[in-house]
């Protein structure tokens, strides 16, 4: 492209602009050499941004002229670097300053490109502008453009730009991974132009190239990790770990490597990466959080609790640290890598989340005394307004608050603090009663129309099921607590409340609760929802519990009915079947009792194990109740039934 004629810059102006640019760059280098940090460094960045910005405005106030363009593009490069360095949000959107600079390059050659996109504008400039003096400034500006595009995860345009910068033809591969690998190759092959003494830079193009390479590898590694392509993600993240970045970013990369290895089923490798992250930056607390999760996966409870304890202490002492990188690297990897998966992996837990995890893990591991103290601390935090401090979203370790109360009640029960457990459950019952939406009108409308309900109605239905579950679980735990205290009548009252609560809330006058729950969910939500399964388990445990207390009071017929209903809910349940045998025997229905006993005795071992497997799927707050519902082996009952079978001429071994 030919130069445009008639655009002339006075030599005096050009010399003055060059001197001013040199003075600003020298001042920046002096500040860098002095090692200023913190507020002083930030103030100097803002001052430099203003100085280069004002100088650029004066130059762009005149028509574009080729002799001044190398200096103008260099000042634009420096000005944009300070714009980025003074604001984390500067990398969002397009770099309008770069667009303006490219249009002035075309203007100096008598061309225009106002209607072109940024990709088209770069293609036009790099393919048509052949003036040698502009090549190095354009190359540097192109690298800066790549930083903007990488910050928006625009890998395709970045690769196309570096093909133009490196005069490389498109390889034509259509596969996404090949394109991404090609991007890294193009970045590494690009030769950053040497710095001209007369056109000083505040951050060299070579440094920028290294940062772009690290960023590209990190971004692609995160994308592959999110897509589930773990071997490719591991390779790219390892490439990033060997790149040019701050210790803070390096620790983040090692944390991502640890998470990738964990998802690949390599927990020991994951721990090595996570430990490396903490060695690089001991304030990278998400690495410690992930390490605790790996120890949990390995079943190393002691080490997991130690890691959680250290994490809690660190979070209590220090708030999440700000960026610790040098302020004199104006463009850094941390400004370019923005990804939802990275935010998720590097999420800092609230100290109270960690305290809850400690309580939960202690309860799961049978460390009841420790669990009780931790749950008490956590409940105290709830009273202080913890709900307003911790977002209870899908990323939080905290379950819904009623579930925390129920887990605490379970811990109290296991520690023998039964009255405390009853009090906590009463709190759950009283609070969830007010939360349960009235469903009768919605249900009637759904039955009349027989059409799918709206999203809001579905959400309301599911929320109602949650509230029903919590309230029923509160009654269930109270029932078993009263049973342990020897108060059979009070226990029966609570078990009955557990069974009747759904019927009364759903407006059912007769029929079984199972039908009521099925009717509630069949029109709107899947029948295999976790809440529905838990409700079924609660009903079974309530029937067994009430049946055992009827046996204690000598009400054998009532007990028999409860055990029979329990077997309808869960056919073959070992506890319900064994209690059924006992009730029949006490009712002197020995023939029936013996028949059921033989059926239970001949059940394959897997049937008994089935209940154990189901128990592991139950919420933590139901595990104690499930333990209480197990049938205590009765040698005397077995002996009596065997004697009866022999006396009637039947071999008990058959």
C-alpha positions in Angstrom: 0.0 0.0 0.0 1.3 3.4 -0.9 1.9 6.2 1.6 -0.6 9.0 1.7 0.8 12.3 0.5 0.4 15.6 2.3 0.5 14.3 5.9 3.5 16.1 7.4 4.6 16.4 11.1 6.9 19.2 12.1 10.3 17.8 13.2 10.1 20.0 16.4 6.9 18.4 17.5 8.1 14.9 16.8 11.3 15.6 18.8 9.3 17.0 21.7 6.9 14.0 21.8 9.8 11.6 21.7 11.5 13.4 24.6 8.4 13.4 26.6 7.8 9.7 26.0 11.4 9.0 26.9 11.0 11.0 30.2 7.9 9.1 31.1 9.6 5.7 30.4 12.7 6.7 32.4 10.5 7.7 35.4 8.8 4.4 35.3 12.1 2.5 35.2 13.3 4.5 38.1 10.2 3.6 40.1 10.7 0.0 39.1 14.4 0.0 40.2 13.5 1.6 43.6 11.2 -1.3 44.4 8.3 0.8 45.4 5.2 -1.3 46.2 1.6 -1.0 47.4 0.0 2.4 47.3 3.1 4.1 45.9 3.3 1.7 42.9 -0.4 2.1 42.2 -0.1 5.9 42.3 2.8 5.8 39.9 0.8 3.5 37.5 -2.1 6.0 37.5 0.4 8.9 37.0 2.0 7.2 34.0 -1.4 6.3 32.6 -2.3 10.0 32.7 1.0 11.1 31.2 1.0 8.7 28.2 -2.8 9.2 27.7 -2.4 13.0 27.4 0.6 12.6 25.1 -1.4 10.2 22.9 -4.4 12.6 22.7 -2.1 15.4 21.5 -0.6 13.3 18.8 -4.0 11.9 17.6 -5.4 15.5 17.5 -3.5 15.9 14.3 -3.9 14.0 11.0 -2.1 10.7 10.9 1.4 11.1 9.5 3.8 8.2 8.7 6.9 9.7 10.3 5.1 10.0 13.6 3.3 6.7 13.5 6.0 4.5 15.0 6.2 6.8 18.0 2.4 7.1 18.2 1.9 3.3 18.1 4.6 2.8 20.8 2.9 5.4 23.0 -0.4 3.7 22.4 1.2 0.4 23.4 2.5 1.9 26.7 -0.7 3.8 27.4 -2.8 0.6 27.0 -0.4 -1.3 29.3 -0.9 1.3 32.0 -4.7 1.2 31.4 -4.6 -2.5 32.1 -2.3 -2.2 35.1 -4.5 0.4 36.8 -7.8 -1.5 36.5 -8.6 -5.2 36.7 -11.7 -4.7 34.5 -9.7 -3.1 31.7 -9.4 -6.4 29.8 -13.1 -6.6 29.3 -14.6 -5.9 25.8 -12.6 -4.7 22.8 -9.5 -2.5 23.0 -10.9 0.6 21.4 -7.5 2.3 21.6 -6.0 -0.4 19.3 -8.8 0.0 16.8 -8.2 3.7 16.7 -4.5 3.1 16.2 -5.1 0.7 13.3 -7.5 3.2 11.6 -4.8 5.9 11.8 -2.3 3.5 10.2 -4.7 3.0 7.3 -5.4 6.8 7.2 -1.7 7.5 6.8 -1.7 5.2 3.7 -4.9 6.8 2.2 -7.2 3.9 3.1 -10.1 3.4 5.6 -11.6 0.5 7.5 -14.4 2.0 9.7 -16.9 -0.7 8.8 -14.5 -3.6 9.5 -14.5 -5.9 12.5 -11.4 -6.1 14.6 -10.3 -9.4 12.9 -10.9 -7.9 9.5 -9.1 -4.7 10.4 -6.0 -6.5 11.6 -6.0 -8.6 8.4 -6.2 -5.6 6.2 -3.5 -3.7 8.0 -1.0 -6.6 8.2 -1.6 -7.7 4.6 -1.6 -4.3 3.0 0.7 -2.1 5.1 4.2 -2.9 4.1 6.1 0.1 5.5 9.1 -1.3 7.3 9.1 1.3 10.1 5.6 0.2 11.1 6.3 -3.5 11.3 7.8 -3.7 14.9 5.1 -1.3 16.5 2.4 -3.3 14.7 3.8 -6.6 15.9 3.8 -5.3 19.5 0.3 -3.9 19.2 -0.8 -7.3 17.8 0.5 -9.1 20.9 -1.4 -6.6 23.0 -4.6 -7.4 21.0 -4.0 -11.1 21.6 -4.0 -10.4 25.4 -7.5 -8.8 25.0 -8.8 -11.7 23.0 -7.3 -14.3 25.3 -8.9 -12.6 28.3 -12.2 -13.2 26.5 -11.2 -16.8 25.7 -11.3 -16.0 22.0 -8.7 -18.5 20.9 -9.6 -18.7 17.2 -9.1 -15.0 16.5 -5.9 -15.1 18.5 -4.5 -17.9 16.4 -5.5 -16.2 13.2 -3.8 -13.0 14.3 -0.5 -14.8 15.0 -0.6 -16.5 11.7 -0.7 -13.0 10.2 2.0 -11.7 12.5 4.3 -14.7 11.8 3.3 -14.9 8.1 2.2 -18.5 8.7 -0.5 -20.1 6.5 -3.5 -21.8 8.0 -2.9 -25.5 8.5 -6.5 -26.1 7.7 -7.2 -28.6 10.6 -10.8 -28.5 11.7 -10.5 -30.2 15.1 -10.7 -28.0 18.1 -7.8 -29.6 19.9 -5.5 -29.2 16.9 -6.4 -25.6 16.7 -5.5 -25.1 20.4 -2.2 -26.9 20.0 -1.6 -24.8 16.9 -2.1 -21.6 19.0 0.6 -22.6 21.4 2.9 -23.4 18.5 2.2 -20.0 16.8 2.8 -18.1 20.1 6.1 -19.9 20.7 7.2 -19.4 17.1 6.4 -15.7 17.0 9.5 -13.5 17.2 9.0 -10.6 19.4 10.5 -7.5 17.8 13.6 -6.0 19.6 13.2 -2.8 21.5 14.3 0.4 19.8 16.2 2.7 22.2 14.5 5.7 20.7 11.0 4.1 21.3 11.2 2.9 25.0 8.7 0.3 26.2 7.3 -0.1 29.8 6.9 -3.8 29.3 8.9 -5.7 26.7 7.2 -7.6 23.9 9.3 -10.7 24.9 7.8 -10.6 28.4 4.3 -10.2 26.9 5.0 -13.2 24.6 5.9 -15.4 27.6 2.7 -14.3 29.4 0.6 -15.0 26.4 2.1 -18.6 26.1 1.3 -19.3 29.7 -2.2 -17.9 29.5 -3.0 -19.8 26.3 -1.9 -23.1 27.9 -3.7 -22.3 31.2 -7.0 -21.4 29.4 -7.0 -24.4 27.2 -6.2 -26.7 30.1 -9.2 -25.3 32.0 -11.4 -25.8 29.0 -10.3 -29.4 28.6 -10.8 -30.0 32.3 -14.3 -28.6 32.1 -15.0 -30.8 29.1 -13.8 -33.9 30.8 -10.8 -34.4 28.6 -8.5 -35.0 31.5 -5.3 -36.3 29.8 -5.3 -33.3 27.4 -6.1 -30.9 30.3 -3.2 -32.4 32.4 -0.7 -31.9 29.5 -1.8 -28.3 28.9 -1.8 -27.4 32.6 1.7 -28.9 33.0 2.8 -26.7 30.1 1.3 -23.7 31.9 3.1 -24.6 35.1 6.4 -24.4 33.2 5.6 -20.9 31.9 6.1 -17.4 33.0 3.8 -16.3 35.9 3.7 -15.2 39.5 3.8 -17.6 42.4 0.2 -16.9 43.0 -0.8 -18.1 39.5 1.6 -21.0 39.7 -0.1 -22.2 42.9 -3.4 -21.9 41.1 -2.2 -24.0 38.2 -0.9 -26.7 40.6 -4.3 -26.7 42.3 -6.0 -27.2 39.0 -3.5 -30.0 38.2 -4.4 -31.6 41.5 -8.1 -31.4 40.7 -7.5 -32.9 37.3 -5.5 -35.8 38.7 -8.2 -36.5 41.3 -10.9 -36.6 38.6 -8.6 -39.1 36.7 -8.7 -41.4 39.7 -5.1 -40.6 40.7 -5.5 -39.4 44.3 -1.8 -39.7 45.2 -0.7 -37.7 42.2 -3.4 -35.1 43.1 -1.9 -34.8 46.6 1.5 -34.2 45.1 0.2 -31.3 43.0 -1.8 -29.8 45.8 1.2 -30.0 48.2 3.3 -28.3 45.5 0.7 -25.5 45.3 1.0 -24.9 49.0 4.8 -24.9 48.8 4.7 -22.3 46.1 2.1 -20.1 47.9 1.1 -21.1 51.4 -1.9 -18.7 51.1 -3.4 -20.8 48.3 -6.0 -22.2 50.8 -8.2 -23.8 48.0 -5.4 -26.3 47.6 -5.7 -27.3 51.2 -9.5 -27.6 50.8 -9.1 -29.9 47.8 -6.4 -31.9 49.7 -8.9 -32.5 52.5 -11.4 -33.8 49.9 -8.8 -36.2 48.5 -8.0 -37.5 52.0 -11.7 -38.1 52.5 -11.8 -40.0 49.2 -8.9 -42.1 50.4 -10.6 -42.8 53.7 -7.7 -41.2 55.7 -10.0 -39.5 58.2 -7.3 -38.4 60.7 -5.3 -36.6 57.9 -8.5 -35.2 56.5 -9.5 -33.7 59.8 -6.0 -32.3 60.3 -6.3 -30.6 56.9 -9.7 -29.2 57.7 -8.5 -28.0 61.1 -5.5 -26.2 59.4 -7.8 -24.7 56.8 -10.2 -23.4 59.5 -7.4 -21.8 61.5 -5.9 -20.2 58.3 -9.3 -18.8 57.3 -9.9 -17.4 60.8 -6.5 -15.7 60.9 -6.3 -14.4 57.3 -8.8 -13.2 54.8 -8.2 -14.4 51.2 -5.0 -12.6 50.0 -5.1 -10.1 47.2 -2.8 -10.5 44.2 0.8 -10.7 45.3 2.3 -10.2 41.8 4.7 -7.4 41.0 2.9 -4.2 40.1 5.5 -3.5 37.5 4.3 -6.3 35.2 1.4 -4.4 33.9 -0.2 -7.3 32.0 -0.1 -10.5 34.0 -1.6 -14.0 33.6 -4.1 -13.3 36.4 -5.6 -10.5 34.4 -6.1 -12.7 31.4 -7.5 -15.9 32.8 -11.2 -15.6 33.7 -13.1 -18.9 33.7 -16.2 -20.1 35.7 -14.4 -23.4 36.4 -11.4 -21.6 37.7 -13.5 -19.5 40.0 -15.2 -22.7 41.2 -11.9 -24.6 41.8 -10.3 -21.6 43.6 -13.3 -20.7 45.7 -12.4 -19.8 49.3 -14.6 -21.5 51.8 -16.2 -19.5 54.6 -14.7 -20.5 58.0 -18.1 -21.7 59.1 -18.4 -24.0 56.1 -15.2 -25.7 57.3 -16.4 -25.9 60.8 -19.5 -27.7 59.5 -17.4 -30.1 57.5 -15.4 -30.9 60.6 -18.6 -31.6 62.5 -20.0 -33.7 59.7 -16.8 -35.8 59.3 -16.5 -36.4 63.0 -20.1 -37.6 63.2 -19.6 -39.9 60.1 -16.5 -41.3 61.7 -18.1 -42.0 65.1 -16.2 -39.2 66.9 -19.4 -38.2 68.7 -18.0 -36.1 71.5 -16.0 -33.9 69.0 -19.0 -33.7 66.7 -21.3 -32.5 69.4 -19.0 -29.6 70.3 -18.5 -28.6 66.7 -22.3 -28.7 66.0 -22.9 -26.6 69.1 -20.4 -24.0 67.8 -22.0 -24.1 64.4 -25.5 -23.6 65.8 -24.2 -20.7 67.8 -23.0 -19.1 64.6 -26.4 -19.6 63.1 -27.9 -17.7 65.9 -25.5 -14.8 65.1 -26.8 -14.5 61.5 -24.5 -16.9 59.6 -27.2 -17.2 56.8 -26.4 -13.7 55.8 -22.7 -14.3 55.6 -22.5 -17.6 53.6 -24.2 -18.0 50.2 -26.2 -21.3 50.4 -25.8 -22.1 46.7 -24.8 -25.3 44.9 -21.1 -24.6 45.6 -21.4 -24.4 49.4 -20.5 -27.3 51.6 -23.5 -26.4 53.8 -26.7 -28.3 53.4 -30.1 -26.6 54.1 -30.2 -25.2 57.6 -32.9 -27.7 58.9 -30.6 -30.6 57.9 -27.8 -29.1 60.0 -30.2 -29.0 63.0 -31.2 -32.6 62.3 -27.6 -33.7 62.1 -26.9 -32.0 65.4 -29.9 -33.8 66.9 -28.4 -37.1 65.7 -25.1 -36.2 67.3 -26.8 -35.4 70.6 -28.7 -38.7 70.4 -25.5 -40.7 69.9 -23.9 -38.9 72.8 -26.8 -39.8 75.0 -28.0 -36.2 75.3 -31.6 -37.2 74.3 -33.4 -34.2 75.8 -31.1 -31.8 73.8 -31.9 -33.8 70.7 -35.6 -33.5 71.4 -35.3 -29.8 71.8 -33.4 -29.3 68.6 -35.9 -31.4 66.7 -38.8 -29.3 68.1 -37.1 -26.3 66.6 -37.0 -27.9 63.2 -40.7 -28.9 63.5 -41.9 -25.5 64.6 -40.0 -23.6 61.9 -40.8 -25.9 58.9 -44.5 -25.9 59.8 -44.6 -22.2 58.8 -42.6 -22.8 55.7 -44.7 -25.5 54.1 -46.8 -24.0 51.3 -50.4 -25.0 51.1 -50.6 -27.3 48.1 -54.2 -28.3 48.0 -55.3 -25.6 45.4 -52.3 -26.2 43.2 -52.9 -29.9 43.4 -56.6 -29.6 42.5 -55.8 -27.4 39.5 -53.2 -29.9 38.3 -55.7 -32.8 38.6 -58.3 -30.8 36.7 -56.1 -29.8 33.8 -53.8 -32.8 33.8 -51.1 -30.7 32.1 -47.5 -30.1 33.2 -47.1 -27.4 35.8 -44.9 -24.4 35.4 -41.4 -24.1 36.6 -42.5 -22.0 39.6 -45.0 -24.6 40.6 -42.5 -27.4 40.2 -40.1 -25.6 42.4 -42.8 -25.0 45.0 -43.7 -28.7 44.9 -40.1 -29.8 45.5 -39.7 -27.2 48.3 -42.8 -28.6 49.9 -41.3 -32.1 49.8 -38.2 -30.8 51.4 -40.1 -29.2 54.2 -42.2 -32.4 54.7 -39.0 -34.4 54.9 -37.4 -32.2 57.5 -40.6 -32.0 59.6 -41.1 -35.8 59.4 -37.5 -36.4 60.3 -37.9 -34.2 63.3 -40.8 -36.3 64.6 -38.9 -39.5 63.8 -35.8 -38.5 65.8 -38.0 -37.4 68.7 -39.8 -40.7 68.6 -36.7 -42.8 68.9 -35.3 -40.4 71.5 -38.4 -40.9 73.7 -38.1 -44.6 73.1 -34.6 -44.7 74.4 -35.7 -42.8 77.4 -38.3 -45.5 78.1 -41.3 -43.2 77.4 -43.2 -45.5 75.1 -46.4 -43.5 75.0 -44.6 -40.3 74.1 -42.6 -42.1 71.5 -45.8 -43.5 69.9 -47.2 -40.0 69.8 -44.2 -38.7 67.9 -44.1 -41.6 65.5 -47.8 -41.1 64.9 -47.2 -37.4 64.2 -44.5 -38.3 61.8 -46.9 -40.6 59.9 -49.9 -38.3 60.0 -48.2 -35.0 59.1 -48.3 -35.7 55.4 -51.9 -36.8 55.5 -53.1 -33.7 57.2 -51.0 -31.3 55.1 -52.1 -33.0 51.8 -55.8 -33.0 52.8 -56.0 -36.8 52.8 -58.8 -38.2 55.0 -58.0 -41.9 54.4 -55.7 -44.1 52.5 -52.0 -44.7 53.0 -49.3 -42.0 53.1 -47.5 -43.7 50.2 -50.5 -43.0 48.0 -50.6 -39.4 49.2 -46.9 -38.8 48.4 -47.3 -40.5 45.0 -50.3 -38.3 44.3 -48.4 -35.3 45.3 -45.5 -35.9 43.0 -46.9 -37.9 40.1 -48.3 -34.9 38.3 -45.3 -32.7 38.6 -42.0 -34.1 39.7 -40.2 -37.4 39.1 -41.1 -40.2 41.5 -37.4 -41.0 42.1 -36.6 -37.6 43.6 -34.3 -38.0 46.6 -36.9 -36.3 48.8 -39.5 -38.9 47.9 -37.1 -41.8 48.6 -36.2 -40.2 52.0 -39.8 -39.8 52.8 -40.4 -43.5 52.2 -37.5 -44.4 54.4 -38.8 -42.1 57.2 -42.2 -43.7 57.0 -40.7 -47.2 57.2 -38.6 -46.2 60.2 -41.6 -44.6 61.9 -43.7 -47.7 61.4 -41.0 -49.9 62.8 -40.4 -47.5 65.7 -44.1 -47.3 66.6 -44.5 -51.0 66.3 -41.7 -51.7 68.7 -43.3 -49.4 71.3 -46.6 -51.1 70.8 -44.8 -54.3 71.6 -43.4 -52.7 74.7 -46.9 -51.9 75.8 -48.3 -55.3 75.0 -50.4 -54.0 72.1 -49.4 -56.8 69.8 -52.1 -56.4 67.2 -51.3 -52.7 66.7 -47.7 -53.6 66.4 -48.4 -56.3 63.8 -50.3 -53.8 61.6 -47.4 -51.4 61.6 -44.9 -54.1 60.7 -47.2 -55.3 57.9 -47.5 -51.7 56.5 -43.7 -51.4 56.7 -43.2 -54.4 54.6 -45.6 -53.0 52.0 -43.4 -49.9 51.8 -40.2 -52.0 51.7 -40.8 -55.6 50.8 -38.3 -57.9 52.3 -36.9 -55.3 54.8 -35.0 -57.5 57.4 -36.0 -55.4 60.4 -39.7 -55.2 59.6 -39.8 -58.9 58.7 -38.1 -59.9 61.9 -40.3 -57.7 64.1 -43.4 -59.2 62.2 -42.3 -62.7 63.3 -42.0 -61.5 66.9 -45.5 -59.9 66.8 -47.1 -63.0 65.3 -45.4 -65.2 67.9 -46.6 -63.0 70.8 -50.1 -63.2 69.3 -49.8 -67.0 69.5 -50.0 -67.2 65.7 -47.2 -69.6 65.8 -47.9 -71.2 62.4 -47.7 -67.8 60.6 -44.7 -66.8 62.7 -42.8 -69.9 61.8 -43.6 -69.5 58.1 -42.3 -65.9 58.1 -39.3 -66.9 60.2 -38.3 -69.6 57.7 -38.7 -67.0 54.9 -36.5 -64.5 56.7 -33.9 -67.2 57.6 -33.7 -68.5 54.0 -33.2 -65.0 52.5 -29.9 -64.7 50.7 -27.2 -62.7 52.6 -27.5 -60.0 50.0 -31.0 -59.2 51.1 -29.8 -58.3 54.6 -26.9 -56.3 53.1 -29.4 -54.4 51.0 -30.6 -52.5 54.0 -27.0 -51.6 54.8 -26.5 -50.3 51.3 -29.7 -48.2 51.5 -28.5 -46.9 54.8 -25.4 -45.4 53.3 -27.6 -43.6 50.8 -29.8 -42.1 53.6 -29.1 -38.6 54.9 -26.7 -38.5 57.8 -29.4 -37.3 60.2 -31.3 -40.6 59.7 -28.4 -43.0 60.4 -28.9 -43.2 64.1 -32.7 -43.8 63.7 -31.8 -46.6 61.2 -29.5 -48.2 63.7 -32.2 -48.1 66.4 -34.7 -49.8 64.0 -32.5 -52.8 63.5 -33.9 -56.0 65.0 -31.9 -57.2 68.0 -31.2 -60.9 67.5 -33.2 -63.0 69.8 -31.7 -66.4 70.4 -34.7 -67.4 72.6 -37.2 -66.6 69.9 -35.2 -68.6 67.3 -34.9 -71.5 69.7 -38.7 -71.4 70.4 -39.6 -71.4 66.7 -37.1 -74.2 66.0 -38.7 -76.3 68.7 -42.1 -75.6 67.4 -41.1 -76.6 63.9 -39.6 -79.9 65.2 -42.7 -80.6 67.3 -45.0 -80.1 64.2 -42.8 -82.5 62.1 -41.1 -79.8 60.0 -37.3 -79.6 59.8 -36.2 -76.1 60.7 -33.1 -76.6 58.6 -35.1 -76.8 55.4 
